[in-house]
Amino acid sequence: MRAYRATLAILSLGAWVARAASTSTDQNWPQWRGPFANGVAPHGNPPLTWSETNNVKWKVRIPGSGSASPIVWENLVFLQTAIATGKKVQPPAEKSPVAADAPVQNPQGRPRGGGMMRPEKPSEFYQFVLLCLDRQTGKTLWQKVAREEVPHEGHRANDGSFASASPVTDGKHVFAYFGSRGLHCYDRQGNLEWEKDFGRMQTKMSFGEGSSPTLFGSTIVINWDHEGEDFIVALDKETGKELWRQPRDEETSWATPVIVQHGGQTQVVTAATRKIRCYDLRSGRLIWECAGLTPNAIPSPVAGDGTVYATSGFRGNALLAIRLGRTGDLTGTDAIAWSYNKSTPYVPSPLLYGNNLYFYANNNGILSCFDVKTGHALIDAERIEELQGVFASPVGASGRVYLVGRNGVTVVIKQSDQLEKLATNRLDEKFDASPAVVGKELLLRGHEYLYCIAEK
């Protein structure tokens, strides 16, 4: 069996090497939110229906826990997880004092009143792991421990994890990012090429860490917003050498930056509580900034046709459509094409599918869809009863939108100006991680299992 697995790994990795040069990014799911960071699989055509006994190509248990989304390049699936080792340190963890500046979330994702306690400080060693799986079988080809240590702070018990950031790949390298446990660059065989440590984050209320890295060309970008000194940094993907670093004045944010091209310039857009900011990718120079989001900025921005769409939904609601091509402070200017202040998401990021922008209200199965050209609502906060709480961001493929709930239900709707349900699918799992779509397959990472959904 061991020899068979070794042969399988060599064959799978060899096939990837042979095809990597001819594989384009848009045929894969190389990063958080897909090839264009908008939630769309341009060549995807996953099944419409499935269940535990139908259209499940494979289902494998993932060691440890995490809410990082899977990424895919050709025949390889990469996934991050945090594995408790059972090794303890002393003294035992102490509970932090009660605070009441944020709502408690119930398991379905809806806020309820009252204060909350900070998570206990961990007292156990964890292994922070990057997994490489065979896309055809779900078999683990290799498993690498990037770091083993006791986390310096906890995370929300029901809502967070120690492996929330998603990896990113260019087809040759895989970058596993664990926040306070560093950024680690591996080759496709799982050999460590370089690693970079950024220090320790102190997140608001010890909610946990969540922003993923962003990759464009030879540059990888990390946004580091927390309760200490904030910065955004760009690194050379081949060496890990720091190219530039810019200080930021922010609260903790969890949004992943989006990289856009406009007017011959490549730009990095970050969404955060105090400002949405845009930087030049080459130099790190601040191009523009704009206020208007709510506290606890979590959803990642999306962009298309010269406009950035940024949302947030804690202690208020905000959606801003900001035209690219401007400079300076854009707050309150005509650079804001349109805005909206109702029913916006707290955790899930929006989906930009053609001219349609889909987003949830808070963390609930209440869906809106806006025409991005006019800013008019096509679907105006309509409840989808089958979804009991939502953390996963919606994805689009083959004229369909896939809506994944925390209760194991995925509702598939038609990409249209009306809410037209096509199917309701149920699995025996709970899903917080956002799905990945590649070809005819849908990958769903649950609390315990990773599913590959494909027609049989």
N, C-alpha and C positions, 0 to 999 in steps of 0.2 A: 504493500500500500504506500509506503514511504517513497519507494522508487517510482511508482506510478505518479504520485503527486509531484515529485521533482521533474519528471518528464513532462507532465502537463504544464507546469510553470514555465519550463524552458520553451515549449512549443508556443504557448500563449504569448510570452514575452518576445519570442522571435518573430511571430506573426505581426506583433505591434511594431517592431522595429522595421520590418519590411514595408509596412503600409503607412508609417507615420509621415513620410515625406509627401505622400499623395493625399493625405487626409486634411480636409479643411476644418477650421474651427466651427463653422456653422453646422457641420454634420455630427458634432459631439456636444457634450454638456460640460465644458471645461471649468466652470466656475459657478459660484453662487448666482442663481437666477438665469443661468444659461449662457449661450454664446454671445448674446448682445446685452446681457444683464437686464433684460426687460421681462423675463419669464416666458419667452416664446421659443419653441423649437421649430425653426422654419421648414425642416424636412421630417418632422415627427408625425407619426400616425399610429398612436397607441390604441389599444382596444377601447371600445365603448362600454363594455360590460365585463364584470369579473366577480368572483367570490372566492372563498377559501377552497372551493372544489372546481373552479372554472377559470381558465385563462391565467393561472399562476404558473409561470415558467419555472421559478424556483423560489424558495423561502428559506432563509438561513438565519440562525440566531447570531446576533452580534455580541461579542464579549463586552462587558462594561456597559456604559451608558453615554448618551450624548444626543444632542439635537442638531448636529451638523448635517447638512444635506450631502448626499452622495454626488460625486462628479464622475464623468465618464469620458474616456478617450479610447476610441476603437473598442478593443475587446477587454479593456481593463476598467474596473470600477474602484474608485478610491474613497475611503471613508475614515473619518476621525472618531475616536472614542476615548473615554477615560475609564480605566479599569482599577477598581479598588483592590489593593493587594492583601488586605487583612493585617498588615504591619502597622502597629500603633506607636504614637509618641506620647510622652508625658510632659507636662501635666495634662489632664483631660481638658477638653474644650469647655469654654465658659459661654453662657448665653449673654448676648448684648442687651442693653436696656431697650425697653419698648419705645417705639416712635410711632407717630401717627401722621406722617406727612405723605403717605401713599396708600392707596386702597389695597386690600387683600383680594386676591383673585381666587375664585373657587375653581375646582378642577375643570369646569367647562369654559373657563376663561372670562366669566362675567365678574365685574367688581362688586364687592360688598363693603359695607361700612365698617368702621372700627379701625383701631390701630393694628400694628403688626410688630413682630419681633424680628430682629436681624437674625439671619441664619447663624447657627453655631459655627465657631471657628473649627475647621477640620482638624482631626487628630490622627488621620490615617494617610499612609502613603498611597498615591495613585500613579499608575503608569499612563502617560499621555501617548497615545498610539495612533499610527497611521496604518490602515489596512489596505491591501491590494487584493481585489477579488477578480476571479474570472467571470466575465460578463455572461458567458454561455451557461455556466453551471452554478455560480455563486460560491465556488470553492475558494478558500483563502490561498493566494499564491505566495504572499509574504506579509509579515507583520513586524513593524519596526517601532521600538519604544524611543520616542523623541526625548522624553524626560521622565524621571521618576522622582517624585517629591511630595511633600505635604503642602497642599494649597494654602496660601497665606490668609485667604478669606473664603467664605462659603458662597452659596447661591440659593436662590429661591427653590424650596423643596419640590414644588409641583411644576414650576414653570421654567427652571433653568437647568444648566448642566455645566460640567467642567470641559465639555467639548462641544461648544456651540458654533464656533467659527467653521466655515467650510474650507476645504483645501482648494487649490487652483493649479491647473496644469497647462503647459504649452505643447504637450505631446512628447517632450523630451525630459523635462523636469517636472517634479511634483512638489508643491510648496505647502507644507503642513504648518498651520499657524494656531498656536494655543495661547495667544495673548501673553499673559505674564510668564508663560513657559516657553516663549520665544517662537521664532520663525525658523523652520528647518527645510532645507532644500535637498531632495533625494533625486537620484536618477531613476530610470524606469525599472531597474533591477532592485531598487530599494537601498542602494548605497548612498550614504550621507555625503553630500558635496560641500555644504557649508551650513552654518546656523548663526542666528543673530538674537541677542537678548536685548530687550528694551526696558527692563526693570519690572517693577510690580505695579499693577493697577490697583487703585482703591475705588471701587465702583460705588455709586450712590446706593446707600442702604444695603450694601453687599448683595445687590441684585444678581451679580455675575457679569461675565464678559460675553461679547457676542459679535462684534464687527469682524468681517472677513477681509482678507487681502484682495487687492485688485491688480490685475496684470495687463499690461499693454506693451507690445513689442518687447524690448529688452528691459523694461522697467516694472518693478513691483511696488505698490503703494500700500502703506499701512496708516490708518488713522487711529490716534491714541488719545481719546477724550476720556477723562476720568476726574476724580476729585483732587488731583494734584496738578502738576505741570503738564499741559496738553501740547501735543504737536502732531503734525502730519509729516511723514518721512517717505522718501523714494529711494529704492535700492536697485543696484544692478543685479539682474536675475542670475547672471553667470557666476558672480563672485560674492554677492552679498554686500559689496561696497556701498556705503551711503553716498548718494548723489546729491541730495539736499534735504534740509529739514526746516520746517517753518513752525514757530510757536503759535498756539491757538489759545483763546480765552473762552473756555466752554465748561459746561457741566458734563457729567457722564453721558455719552451717547453710544448707541449700538448700531447705527446705520452704516452699511458698507458703502464706500465711495463708488461713484460711477464715472467712467472715463468716456468722454465724448470728443468728437472732432467737428470743428466749426471754423469756417473762414481760414482754412489752412493751418489751424492751431489745434493741438491736442490738449484737452483740459480735464482736470479732475474736479468733480463736484461732490461736496460733502453736505449732508443734512444734519443739523444739530439744533439744540434748543435756542441758543442766542442768535445764531446766524446760519443761513445756507451760504456756503462759500465756494468759490471757483478759483482754481489754481492752474497755472501753466505747468504742464507735465514736465517740460524740459528744464525749467529753471526753478520752479516752486513759487514763482511770483504770484501774489494775489491779484486776480483779475477783477472780480466783483464779489460783493456780499449782499445779502438781503435778509432782513429779519421777518418773522411772521409765523414760525412754527411754535408748537406748544412744548412744555417740559417733556423729559424722557423721550427724546427723539429715537425711535427704533426703526421704522420703515425706511428702506433704502430708496433713494430717488431713482427715477427712470427717465430716459430721454429719447427724443425722436424728432426729426424734421426741424431742428434748430430750437427746440424747446425742452426745458427740464421740468419735470413734475415732481414736487416734493410734498410729502404728507406727514402728519402726525395726529395723535388722537388721545392724549392723556391730559386731563384737566382742560378740556377745550377741544376744538377741531380745527384743522387747517389743511388746505390744499392750495398750493401756489403753482401756476403755470408761468414759468419765467423764460423769456426770450433770450437766447444766446446772442453774443455780438456786442453786448454793452460792457461798460467798465464802471468801477466805483461802487458807491452805495446805491442799490436799486430799490431800497425800501420805499414803497408808496409811489413809485414812478410808473411810466407807461411800459416799462420792461416787463411788468406783470401782465401777461395777456389776459388772464382771468384767475379768479380765486373762488374758493368755496369754504364754508365754515360749519358744515354739518356732516355727521355720519362718516367720519374718516377713521382709519385704522390706528390701533395702538401698537400691535406687534406685527401683523402681516404686511408685507410690502405690496404695492399695487402691481397690476399686470397691464402693460401697454401692448395692445394687440391691434395692429393697424391704426385706425383712428379712434379706437375704443380704449378707454382707461377704466379698468375694473378695480374696485376696492371694497373692503368690508367696513362695517361700522364697529369700532372698538375691536374686541376679539370675538365677535358674534357672527353668526351666519346671516347677516343682513347685508345684502349686496347692492352696490350702486355701479352704474356704468355711465360714463360721460363721453360725449363727442369732444375730442380734444381740440378740434378746429374752432368750435363755437363755445365750448364751456357749458353746454346744455346737457341736462340729465336725460339719458335714454332709459335707464333703469334707476329708479329713485328709492333707494333704501328699502328694497323688498326682502322680506324675511324668507329664508330657506329653512323650513322647519326641520329637515332631516339633519342639519348640521348643528351639533351641540357644542359650541365653542370652536374657535379657529385660531391657530397660531401659524399654520403653514400658508405660504403665499400661493395664490392661484397661478396656474400655468396654462399656456395656450398651444394648441397644435391641431392641424388639419381642420380648421374652422370650428374647433370646439374649445371650451374652457373647462378645466378640471379644478374642482373646489373640494379640498380635503379637510375634513373636520377632525377635531381631537377625539371624537368618539368612534373613529374607525370608518366613518362614512365618507365616500367621495361622490359628489353630485356632478354630473357632466351636463353642461348646458351648451346651447348653440351660440356661436359668435354672431350676435345679431343685435338689433335695436330693442329687442324685447327679451324678457326672461322666459326662455323656452327650454325646459328640462328635457334631456334626452335619455338619461339613465341615472339610477341611484344604486351604488355598489357598497357592500359592507364587508369588512374584514374583522377578524378577532384581534385587533390591535388598537393602540392609541397613537396618533400621529401629531407630532409637533414640528418635525423637520419638513422643509419644503420639498416637493417631488422633483425628480429629474426625468426628462423625456429625451430619448435617443432612438431614432428610427421607429420601429414598431413596438418599442418597449417603454414602460412607465416604471420608474424605480421609486418605491415608497419606503422610507426609513421610519420604523416605529420605535416604541420604547424598548422592545426586545428583538424584533426581527427586521430584516431587510427583505422586501418583496420585489421580485421582478415580474411585472404584469405583461403578458404577451399572449396573443392568440395561439392556440394549439391547433 
